[in-house]
Amino acid sequence: MVVLAVAIALMIPSALPDWATVVGVVLLVVGIAGTLVTIARHNGGLVTSASGSGLGGLGPRASMAVCVAVGALLSFMGVIPGTHMIVTGDVSLLHGYHYANVAPADVPALATGEGLAMVGLGASALIFMIGIGGQSALRPASRWAKVLMVAGGVLFAASIAAMLLLIVHFNGSLMGA
C-alpha cells in the first residue's frame, strides 16, 4: 500500500519531471500486483472457500455461473466506452485534463489507444472472473483457473499502464499542466 501511495504521489504533481510519472505508473502496477500476490500467498488464493463449497456455499456450477455473470457485467464497463472511443475517435469520456494539451491531429490516435486499453480492462475482468469461478469451485484449484487469473491480472496491469502512458505521451503529463 505504501508503494501505491508513492506511485500516486509521483503521478499527480505536474511540477515533477515527466520521468516521475512513468516511475509512478510502474510503481502503481507493481504495487497492485504485489498486493494481489501477498493476499494470495497468505490466504491461499484471492478467493478461498472450503473444498467443493464454491462461493458462499453455492455449488461449483452455480459459482461458475455467478463469476461469469459478474465478469461479463464488469467487462461491459471497459468494453462499451472503449469501443465508443475507438469508433468515434472521441476522447471526451476521459477527464478533460487528460487531453488538455493533445494536438487536434493526435486526438484520434489517443482515442484509439485509450479505447483499446479500456477494452483490455474489460476483457481482463471477464478472464479473471472465470478464473476465480474455477478456483472457488475446485479444490485444489485447477491449472486452467490459475492460468486465467494470472492472464487476467497481467492484461489488467498492461491495460492500466497503457492507458496512463498513452495520456502522458500525447498530453505531455498525466494531469495536463
N, C-alpha and C positions, 0 to 999 in steps of 0.2 A: 504494500500500500504506500510505503514511503517512495518507492520508485515511481508509482503513478502520480503522486503529488509533485515530485520533481519534474516529471515529464510535462505535466500541465503547466507548471511554472515556467518551463522553458519555451513552451509553445505560445503562450498568450502575449507576453510583453513584446511590443514592436520595437522597443529600444535595443533589444538584443540583436546580434548579427543573425543572418539567415541560417548559418550552420547550427545555431542553437535550436531552431525549430526542427531541423532534421534530427538532431540528437533527441529532442523531445518526443518526436514521433517514434523513433526506435525504442526509446525507453518506455513509451506507452505500450507498444506491442509486447516488449519483453516483460513488462510489469503485469499485463493481463495474462500472458502465457504462464508466468511464474506463479501467479495467484491460483490459476486453474490447476497447474501441476501440483502445487502444495496441497490444495484441497483433495485432489485425487490420491495423492501419496498418503496423507494422514487419515483419510476417510475410507480408503479402499476403492474409491471411484467418485465421480462427480455426483452421481445419483446412486444411492445404495438402498437395498431392501433385503429382507430375508429371502433365502433361496426359493425361487419359484413364486414368490408372492406378488411380483410386479409392483406397479405404482399404487400406493395407497390401498394395498390389498386386492387390487384388480388382478385378474388372470393375465397370462402372457399375451394373449391375442388382444384383449381389451387395452392393456398397457401400450402395446404397439400402436393400436388404433388411435389412442389419445395422443401419443407422441407424434404420430404422422399428422394428425389434425392440427395440433399446436404448431408444429413445424411449418405446415402449409400456411396457416394464418400469419405466422411471423415472417415467412418468406415474402408474402404479399407486401409487407411494409418496406421491403427493399426493391422488389421486382417492379411493382407498379410505378413508383416515382422514377426509378432508374430507366425503365422503358420509356416513360414520358420524356425524360431529358434527352435520351438518345434520338427518339423520333422527331421531337420538336426543335432540338437544339437550344432549348430554353433552360437557363440556369437559375431562374427565379425561385426554385424550390430551396436553394441554398440561402443561408443568411447573406444579406447584402454586402457585408464587409468581406465575405469570402471571394467576391468577384468585383469589388470596387475598382481595382486597378487593372483589370483584364482588358486588353485591347479588343475592340469590337470584332476584329478578324479572328481572334482566338476563342471567342465565346463558343462557337460550335464544337471545337476540339475539347474545350473544358467540359461542355455538356456531355459529349460522348464518353470521355474518360470517367467523369463522375458517375454517369449513368451506368456504365459497365461495372464500376466498383460497387454501386448500390445493388445491382443485380447479383453481384458476387456475394454481398452481405445476405441478400435474401436466400440465395442458394445454400449458403453456409448454414443458415438456420434450419432449413429442411434436412440437409445432410446430417447435421449434428443431432437433431431431434430423433431421426431414425436410428442413429447410433445409440442414443440414450434409451430408446424403446427396446432395442436389442439387449442392452446391458441390464436394464431393470427387469427384463422378463427371464433372462437366462443366467444361471449361476453354475460354474463361473462364467463370466461374460465371454461371449464368443469372439473370435478374432475379427470377424467382419464388423461387429459392433464397435470394437476398439478402433479399427481402421477408419470407420466412418466418423467417429468422434474426433480423431486426430485430423482427418481430412477437413472436416467442418471447421475445426479450430484454426487450422492453417489457412484455409480460404478466408475465414473471418479476419484474421490478423493481416493477411495480404490485402484484403479489400479496404480495411481501415487505413493501412499505411498508404495505399494507392490514393484514396480519397484525400488524405491530408497532404501528401506530397504533390499531387496534381494542383491543389489550391496554391501551395507555395510556389510551384513552378510558374503557373500562369498569373498569379496575383502579386507575386513578389514577397508575400508573407501570409501567414495564416489569417491574420486579423486585418489585412488590407491597409495598414497605416504606413 
